Amino acid sequence: MSASDTPPKLYAAHEPIFPRRVSGVFRNLKWWIMAVTLGIYYLLPWVRWDRGASLSDQAVLIDLAHRRFFFFWIEIWPHEFYFIAGLLIMAGLGLFLFTSALGRVWCGYACPQTVWTDLFILVERWIDGDRNARVRLWNAKWDARKVRLRLTKWAVWLLIAVATGGAWVFYFTDAPTLAVNLLHGTAHPIAYTTIAILTLTTFVFGGFMREQICIYMCPWPRIQAAMTDEDTLMVAYRHWRGEPRGKLQKAAPEAYVDVAPQGDCIDCMACVNVCPVGIDIRDGQQLECITCALCIDACDEVMDRIGKPRGLIDYMALTDEIAEMAGKPPRSLWKHILRPRTILYSVLWSLVGFGLMFALFIRSDIDFVISPVRNPTYVTLSDGSIRNTYEVRLRNKLGDERGFQVSITSDADLTVQVDDRENNVVMVNPDETFMQRVHIVAPSGSAAAKTDSTPVRIWIEDTETLDRAYKDTIFNGNGK
């Protein structure tokens, strides 16, 4: 086979990206978001909240053993999973809202991959230097200095990755206790396994794969097109102002009388050099762009130095581009944000949020479930009375033992009996669920005994707070 017959390569080798340091409004905003989000993630498991003697005093706790979720004063039980579903729906609607208004701002500012990649690049810049120094180090042969810098950087990355994996497992059990057990080697193997997996993924994703996660593994770049339209504000290059681009003309203007007019872009490549995914925003909208806006800061910095107006690269909608090219002013910011699509998302998001808040505040502190025993439906006792049996599942959501008294109300002549319970009071341990059998009896010959079904209301009363709750059910007679 000749060289000309060699099939072309379908995949190009990965080119490393070394973003240059930049300062500006959007870079500072990203620093603040990174500090706040990482601070919350690492520190939240250590915030204490008094939950009584039977539970961990942890403000945020995912208690998988008992299938409960604690968030400060809020406690979510397994049967209340609709709260979690509602929060997930709100998160989805919020993502749709921000994407339709401002493009991929989640990806550019708050996505965990972006936040940890920013942190890893910051460490890399501290150790290896800024862009030019990192490029030279990458191309340099391996020597003692390069090995020392690489090992130092990787060691710091590894510490960050271990802290990331460790912080995650602290959300699932008492953080101080688990920390001691981890150091003593007595923690559950699942804890060590989870930390190891998260350490590895954080180290590899944030240190080496970086933009490849966003481009090749994340589905959101492919989905976002359905969330945006011609009024979505996205990072864009004003090509009608910047082109034709060329190097900065430093001579007197009369020396360029016969030279074609030049745009504001001086082709300095500052916007490309700061891009964390390595694209050129001047080529138009691209799938790889995460809308981090660092190219705006870089370009504005250059425009200030050469005395040109800012905004050559800016947040801009397609409708603004058409208007500006025609010499018209762009629409106001609020007209872009407040439009039917974003208003609809906002209304839906608010409705779900208000629904969750309403459900949270109206739920009773007394929670129980009644299940009539159907096999048999009723029992005829020796004196001719009819007895129905019900399984009552009582949940004590409080941090101390509570007594719950069982009673009934009905138009029929019915009495309630609770096995081996004085005054029909059932004691339930703190933060536990207890199953109790309850019997309702109709005397022989009574209307309830002779009727197929009689409505009855079962009441549960907290003997300490005197709070009451009820559920309606049916008493089954023999129909004779």
C-alpha positions in Angstrom: 0.0 0.0 0.0 1.4 3.4 -1.0 1.5 6.4 1.3 -1.3 8.0 -0.7 -3.5 5.0 0.0 -3.2 5.4 3.8 -6.7 6.2 5.2 -7.0 9.5 7.0 -7.1 9.6 10.8 -10.6 10.0 12.2 -9.5 11.3 15.6 -6.9 14.0 16.3 -4.7 13.9 19.4 -5.8 16.0 22.3 -4.2 19.4 22.5 -3.6 20.6 26.0 -5.1 23.9 26.9 -3.3 26.4 29.1 -5.7 29.3 30.0 -4.0 32.6 30.7 -4.8 34.5 33.9 -7.3 37.3 33.4 -9.0 39.8 35.7 -12.3 41.6 35.4 -16.0 41.6 36.4 -16.8 38.1 35.2 -13.6 36.5 36.5 -14.2 38.1 39.9 -17.8 36.8 39.8 -16.5 33.3 39.1 -14.0 33.6 42.1 -16.9 34.5 44.4 -19.1 31.7 43.2 -16.3 29.2 43.5 -15.5 30.3 47.1 -19.2 30.2 48.1 -20.0 26.9 46.5 -16.9 25.1 47.7 -17.3 26.6 51.2 -20.8 25.3 51.4 -19.8 21.9 50.1 -16.8 21.4 52.4 -18.2 23.0 55.6 -21.9 22.2 55.6 -21.5 18.7 57.1 -19.8 20.2 60.2 -22.7 22.6 61.0 -24.4 21.4 64.2 -28.1 21.3 64.9 -29.7 19.9 68.1 -31.8 16.8 67.3 -32.1 15.2 70.7 -30.3 12.3 72.2 -31.3 9.7 69.6 -29.9 11.4 66.5 -26.8 13.0 65.2 -26.6 16.7 65.8 -25.9 17.5 62.2 -27.7 20.2 60.3 -27.7 18.5 57.0 -27.8 14.7 57.1 -28.9 12.0 54.6 -29.7 9.1 56.9 -29.8 6.1 54.5 -30.1 3.6 57.3 -33.5 5.0 58.4 -34.3 6.5 54.9 -34.6 10.0 56.1 -33.3 13.4 55.1 -32.5 16.2 57.6 -32.1 19.9 56.6 -31.8 22.1 59.7 -35.4 22.1 61.1 -36.9 20.1 58.2 -37.1 16.3 58.4 -38.2 14.3 55.4 -39.4 10.8 55.9 -39.6 8.1 53.2 -43.3 8.6 52.5 -42.6 12.3 51.9 -40.4 11.7 49.0 -42.5 14.1 47.0 -40.6 16.9 48.6 -37.4 15.6 47.0 -39.1 15.1 43.7 -40.4 18.7 43.9 -36.9 20.0 44.6 -35.6 18.1 41.6 -38.4 19.6 39.4 -37.5 23.0 40.6 -33.8 22.4 39.8 -34.7 21.4 36.3 -37.0 24.3 35.7 -34.4 26.7 37.2 -31.8 25.3 34.7 -34.3 25.8 31.9 -35.0 29.4 33.0 -31.4 30.5 33.3 -30.4 28.8 30.0 -33.2 30.4 28.1 -32.3 33.8 29.6 -28.5 33.7 29.7 -27.3 30.6 27.9 -25.0 28.1 29.6 -24.4 30.2 32.7 -24.8 27.1 34.9 -21.9 25.5 32.9 -19.8 28.6 33.1 -20.2 29.5 36.7 -21.7 26.9 39.0 -21.3 23.4 37.5 -19.1 21.2 39.8 -16.8 20.3 36.8 -16.2 24.0 36.1 -15.7 24.9 39.8 -13.2 22.2 40.5 -11.4 22.7 37.2 -11.0 26.4 38.1 -9.6 25.4 41.4 -7.1 22.9 39.8 -6.0 25.5 37.3 -5.5 28.0 40.1 -3.2 25.5 41.8 -1.4 24.8 38.5 -0.9 28.5 38.0 0.6 29.0 41.5 3.1 26.1 41.0 3.9 26.1 37.2 3.3 29.8 36.4 1.0 31.5 34.0 0.2 30.4 30.4 3.6 31.0 28.8 5.5 29.3 31.6 3.1 26.3 31.5 3.5 26.0 27.8 7.3 26.1 28.1 7.2 23.5 30.9 4.9 21.2 28.8 7.3 21.3 25.9 10.5 21.0 28.0 12.3 17.7 28.5 11.8 15.8 31.7 14.4 17.0 34.2 14.6 17.4 38.0 12.8 20.7 37.9 9.9 19.4 35.8 9.5 16.3 38.0 9.5 18.4 41.1 6.9 20.8 39.8 4.7 17.9 38.5 4.9 16.0 41.7 4.1 19.1 43.8 1.1 20.0 41.6 -0.2 16.5 41.6 0.2 16.2 45.4 -1.9 19.3 45.9 -4.5 18.1 43.4 -4.7 14.8 45.3 -5.2 16.6 48.6 -8.1 18.5 47.1 -9.5 15.3 45.6 -9.3 13.5 48.9 -11.0 16.4 50.7 -13.8 16.3 48.0 -14.5 12.6 48.4 -14.3 12.9 52.2 -16.7 15.8 52.4 -19.2 13.8 50.4 -19.4 10.8 52.8 -19.7 13.2 55.7 -23.2 14.1 54.5 -24.4 10.5 55.2 -23.4 10.1 58.9 -22.2 12.1 61.8 -19.2 14.0 60.4 -17.0 14.2 63.6 -17.5 10.5 64.4 -16.8 9.4 60.9 -13.7 11.6 60.7 -12.3 9.9 63.8 -13.2 6.4 62.5 -11.6 7.2 59.1 -8.3 8.2 60.8 -8.3 5.1 63.0 -9.1 2.8 60.2 -12.4 1.6 61.7 -14.9 3.2 59.3 -17.1 1.0 57.2 -15.4 -0.2 53.9 -18.1 1.6 51.9 -16.9 4.9 53.3 -13.3 4.2 52.1 -14.5 2.9 48.8 -16.7 6.0 48.1 -13.8 8.3 49.1 -11.4 6.4 46.8 -13.8 6.6 43.8 -14.6 10.3 44.3 -10.9 11.1 44.8 -10.0 9.4 41.6 -12.7 11.0 39.5 -12.0 14.5 41.0 -8.3 14.1 40.4 -8.7 12.9 36.8 -11.7 15.1 35.7 -10.4 18.3 37.3 -6.7 17.8 36.6 -6.5 16.1 33.2 -9.8 15.7 31.4 -11.2 19.2 32.1 -12.9 20.6 29.0 -13.2 17.1 27.6 -15.9 16.3 30.2 -17.9 19.3 29.0 -17.4 18.6 25.3 -17.7 14.8 25.0 -19.3 13.5 28.2 -21.9 16.1 29.3 -25.2 15.9 27.5 -26.2 19.5 28.3 -24.5 21.2 25.3 -26.7 19.1 23.0 -29.8 19.8 25.0 -29.4 23.5 25.4 -30.3 24.4 21.9 -33.9 23.6 22.7 -33.8 26.0 25.6 -32.5 29.0 23.7 -33.9 31.3 21.0 -33.0 34.5 19.2 -33.5 36.6 22.4 -31.2 34.5 24.6 -28.2 36.5 25.8 -25.0 34.6 25.0 -21.4 35.5 24.8 -20.7 36.7 21.2 -18.3 38.7 19.1 -19.4 41.8 17.3 -17.8 40.9 14.0 -19.3 43.9 12.2 -17.3 46.1 14.5 -14.2 44.0 14.8 -13.6 43.0 11.2 -11.5 43.2 9.2 -9.1 42.4 12.0 -5.4 43.3 11.9 -2.4 44.2 14.0 -2.6 47.5 15.8 -1.5 50.4 13.6 1.0 52.5 15.6 2.2 55.0 12.9 0.5 58.2 12.1 -2.9 57.9 10.4 -1.7 59.6 7.2 0.7 56.7 6.6 -2.3 54.4 6.1 -4.2 56.5 3.5 -4.1 53.7 0.9 -4.7 50.9 3.5 -8.1 49.3 3.8 -10.1 50.2 6.8 -9.4 48.1 9.9 -11.9 46.9 12.6 -11.4 47.2 16.3 -10.1 43.6 16.7 -6.2 43.7 16.7 -6.0 39.9 16.5 -4.1 39.7 19.8 -5.6 36.3 20.6 -6.3 37.3 24.2 -9.8 35.9 24.0 -8.5 32.6 22.8 -5.7 32.4 25.4 -8.0 32.8 28.3 -10.7 30.3 27.1 -10.8 27.2 29.3 -12.1 25.1 26.4 -9.7 26.5 23.8 -12.1 27.9 21.3 -12.1 31.2 19.3 -15.3 33.1 20.1 -14.8 35.1 16.9 -15.7 32.0 14.9 -19.3 32.3 16.2 -21.4 30.2 18.6 -19.9 26.8 19.2 -21.0 23.7 21.1 -17.9 23.8 23.3 -18.5 27.3 24.7 -19.6 27.2 28.3 -20.4 30.9 28.5 -17.9 31.7 31.2 -17.4 35.2 29.8 -13.6 35.2 30.5 -13.1 36.3 26.9 -15.2 39.4 27.6 -12.8 40.4 30.5 -9.8 39.7 28.3 -11.1 41.7 25.3 -12.3 44.6 27.5 -8.8 44.8 29.0 -7.3 45.1 25.5 -9.8 47.6 24.4 -9.0 49.8 27.4 -5.3 49.7 26.5 -5.7 50.7 22.9 -8.4 53.3 23.6 -11.3 51.5 21.9 -14.8 51.2 23.5 -15.5 48.0 25.4 -18.0 45.4 24.3 -16.3 44.0 21.2 -17.1 40.6 22.9 -20.1 40.8 25.1 -23.4 39.2 26.2 -25.6 39.7 23.2 -28.7 38.2 21.6 -29.2 37.3 17.9 -31.9 40.1 17.7 -29.3 42.6 19.0 -26.8 41.5 16.4 -29.4 42.1 13.6 -30.4 45.5 15.1 -26.8 46.7 15.6 -25.8 45.7 12.1 -28.6 47.9 10.8 -27.4 50.8 13.0 -30.2 50.5 15.5 -29.8 50.3 19.3 -30.1 46.9 21.0 -33.1 46.0 23.1 -32.9 46.5 26.9 -31.7 43.8 29.2 -35.1 43.2 30.8 -36.8 42.8 27.4 -34.5 39.9 26.7 -35.0 38.4 30.1 -38.8 39.0 30.6 -40.3 37.2 27.6 -43.0 34.5 27.3 -40.6 31.6 27.6 -38.8 32.8 30.7 -42.0 34.0 32.3 -43.6 30.6 31.8 -40.6 28.9 33.4 -40.6 31.4 36.3 -44.4 30.8 36.9 -44.0 27.0 36.9 -40.9 27.2 39.2 -42.8 29.5 41.6 -45.9 27.3 41.6 -43.8 24.2 42.5 -42.0 26.1 45.2 -45.1 27.5 46.8 -46.7 24.0 46.6 -43.8 22.5 48.5 -43.8 25.3 51.1 -47.6 24.9 51.6 -47.2 21.1 52.0 -44.4 21.6 54.4 -46.2 23.9 56.7 -49.6 22.1 56.7 -48.2 18.6 57.4 -49.1 17.3 60.8 -46.5 16.5 63.5 -48.6 13.4 64.1 -48.3 10.9 61.3 -50.0 7.6 61.1 -51.3 5.1 58.5 -54.3 2.8 59.0 -54.6 -0.5 57.2 -57.7 -2.7 57.9 -56.9 -6.4 58.2 -58.9 -8.1 55.4 -58.2 -11.7 56.3 -60.6 -12.2 57.9 -62.7 -9.0 57.3 -64.4 -9.4 60.7 -64.5 -11.8 63.6 -67.6 -12.9 65.5 -66.7 -13.2 69.2 -68.2 -15.7 71.7 -70.7 -13.1 72.9 -71.9 -12.4 69.4 -70.2 -9.0 69.1 -68.3 -8.2 65.8 -64.7 -7.2 65.9 -62.6 -5.6 63.1 -58.8 -5.4 63.3 -56.7 -2.5 62.0 -53.0 -2.1 61.7 -52.0 1.4 62.8 -48.5 2.5 61.8 -47.4 5.3 64.2 -44.5 7.6 63.4 -42.8 9.6 66.1 -41.0 12.4 64.4 -39.8 14.0 67.6 -36.5 13.5 69.5 -38.0 11.9 72.6 -40.3 9.1 73.5 -44.0 9.9 73.1 -47.3 8.4 74.0 -50.1 8.3 71.5 -53.7 7.7 72.7 -56.0 5.9 70.3 -59.7 6.8 70.2 -62.7 6.7 67.8 -65.7 8.7 67.0 -68.7 7.3 65.1 -72.5 7.6 65.0 -72.7 3.8 65.7 -72.2 2.0 69.1 -68.5 1.1 68.7 -65.7 0.7 71.2 -61.9 0.6 70.6 -59.4 -1.8 72.2 -55.6 -1.7 72.0 -53.9 -4.9 73.0 -52.0 -4.6 76.4 -52.1 -0.8 76.4 -53.3 1.1 79.4 -55.9 3.7 78.4 -55.2 2.8 74.8 -51.9 4.7 74.9 -49.1 3.4 72.6 -45.5 4.5 73.5 -43.3 5.1 70.5 -39.5 5.5 70.6 -38.0 8.8 69.3 -37.6 9.0 65.5 -39.1 5.6 64.9 -42.1 3.9 63.4 -44.2 1.4 65.4 -46.9 -0.9 64.2 -49.8 -1.4 66.6 -52.9 -3.6 66.1 -56.2 -1.8 67.1 -59.5 -3.6 67.5 -62.9 -1.9 67.0 -65.9 -3.9 68.4 -69.7 -3.6 67.8 -72.0 -5.2 70.4 -74.1 -8.1 69.4 -77.3 -7.0 67.7 -76.2 -3.4 67.2 -76.8 -1.6 64.0 -73.1 -1.5 63.2 -72.9 -5.3 63.7 -75.8 -5.9 61.3 -74.6 -3.4 58.7 -72.2 -4.2 55.9 -70.1 -1.1 56.4 -70.2 1.8 59.0 -68.0 4.9 58.8 -65.7 5.4 61.7 -63.0 8.0 62.5 -59.8 6.9 64.3 -58.1 9.6 66.3 -54.5 9.7 67.5 -53.6 12.2 70.3 -50.1 13.1 71.5 -50.5 12.8 75.3 -47.9 15.5 75.9 -48.8 18.2 73.5 -52.5 17.2 73.1 -52.2 17.6 69.3 -54.7 15.4 67.5 -55.0 13.9 64.0 -57.5 11.6 62.5 -58.2 9.3 59.6 -61.5 7.9 58.3 -62.1 4.2 57.7 -64.9 1.6 57.5 -66.2 -0.9 60.1 -67.4 -4.1 58.5 -70.4 -5.9 60.0 -71.9 -9.3 59.2 -74.8 -7.7 57.2 -77.4 -9.9 59.1 
